[in-house]
Amino acid sequence: MNVQVISSVNEARTEDLQHKTVIVIDVLRATSTMLTALANGCRDITPVETVIQAKQLQENGVLLGGERNCKKIPGFDFGNSPLEYTESEVNGKSLVITTTNGTRAIQKAGKASRILIGSLLNARACAERVVSTCGEAVILCSGTNDAFALEDGLCAGLIAQELIDHMPSSKQVTLNDLGLSMLYAYRDVSDRLPETLLSCVNGKRLTRLGFRDDVLHCARVNVLPFAPAVQDGKIAASAACL
């Protein structure tokens, strides 16, 4: 199985993504937040690129979540902190979300054969779904403002490791150079991921803004057993089985 890791949304080309399984990751924090909301009973999530699009989709009972430059968008119900999306707030409700980087990456992968939502929280579940498809895969790191983000790269390395661990012995995982580099990087820091995420650029920024607990939440590994797919523009926990 060929697995390509792409460093940021800006580096992704449509032809690299179409007809492939694409795992979109934005560890700090968009995909981690989406997964947390689904784990807490959110019915479905519609990711959009712009604030205007989000407001156009707002209906009775639909929640709005999102951020720009780590800050909650005025008038929205939530920002992009996964800790805001508690069961009492989101259980049984629909959510529309827009973020600086993560939702852009999801839209960029629109012509993929399947888009999975991934993070450190569900890396193993993502790998298991990719192994079951037996096709080519792309791990798309959202990055930050079109630049590489270390936490996304480390997550790509973890998913690569999980793919290697779960691939049948008769098959082989072939990584591009970035994927191989991130695999080695993940192995080097796997025993100290929380500290590593706190020391990276985005971890430091979030800590300065009062979101240190978000970073620690997002640094947990394989705590969620599902890997939801984007279907008809929506993400739902039930789509983890399709």
Residue, then its C-alpha position, 0 to 999 in steps of 0.5 A: m500500500n502506497v501512503q503519501v503524507i502531505s505537509s499542509v493544505n497549501e502543498a496538496r494538489t487535487e490530483d494527489l487526493q482524488h480517488k484515494t482515501v484521505i485522512v485529514i488531520d488537524v491535531l490542534r485543534a479542529t479534527s480533535t474537536m470534531l471527534t470529541a463532539l461526536a464522542n459526546g453524542c453530536r448527531d452530525i457535523t457540517p464543516v465549511e470554509t467560511v463564516i458566511q457559509a456557517k451562518q447560512l446553514q444555521e437553523n433552529g437547533v443547529l449549533l455553530g462552532g469555529e475560530r479564526n486565529c485560535k479565537k472564537i468567532p463572535g456570535f457562535d455557540f462555541g470556539n474550537s476548544p474540544l473541552e467546550y463540546t461536552e455531552s450536555e451541550v452537543n448530545g443529539k444536536s447538529l453542528v456547523i463548524t469552520t476553522t482556520n485550517g482544518t475545515r479548509a483541508i476537508q474541503k480541499a479533499g473533496k474529490a477523494s474517494r473517502i475522507l476520514i477525520g483523524s487525530l492522535l485520538n483515533a489514529r488506530a481506528c483510522a489505520e484499521r479503516v485504511v487497511s480494510t480498503c486496500g487502496e492508496a491513501v493520503i494523510l493530509c496534514s492541515g498545518t497552520n496558515d499553509a505551513f507545516a505544523l509539527e503536531d500534525g506531522l507526528c500524528a501522520g507518523l503515528i498513523a503510519q506506525e499503526l498502518i505498519d502494525h495492522m497491515p497483513s504480513s503479505k502486504q507492505v506499507t510504502l511511505n513517501d519521504l515525508g511520511l518516513s521522516m514523520l514515522y521516525a520522528y513519532r517513534d522518537v517522541s512517542d513516550r513524551l507526546p504531551e510535552t512535545l505538543l506543549s513545546c511546539v509552536n501551536g502548543k505554545r500559542l494555545t498555552r499563552l491563550g489559556f488553552r493548555d488543557d486543550v493541548l493535553h486533551c489532544a495529545r492523548v493517543n488512541v482513546l476513540p475507537f471510531a474513524p468517521a467519514v465525510q458523507d454528503g458534506k456531513i460527518a457523523a459517528s455512524a459514518a465510521c461503519l460505512 
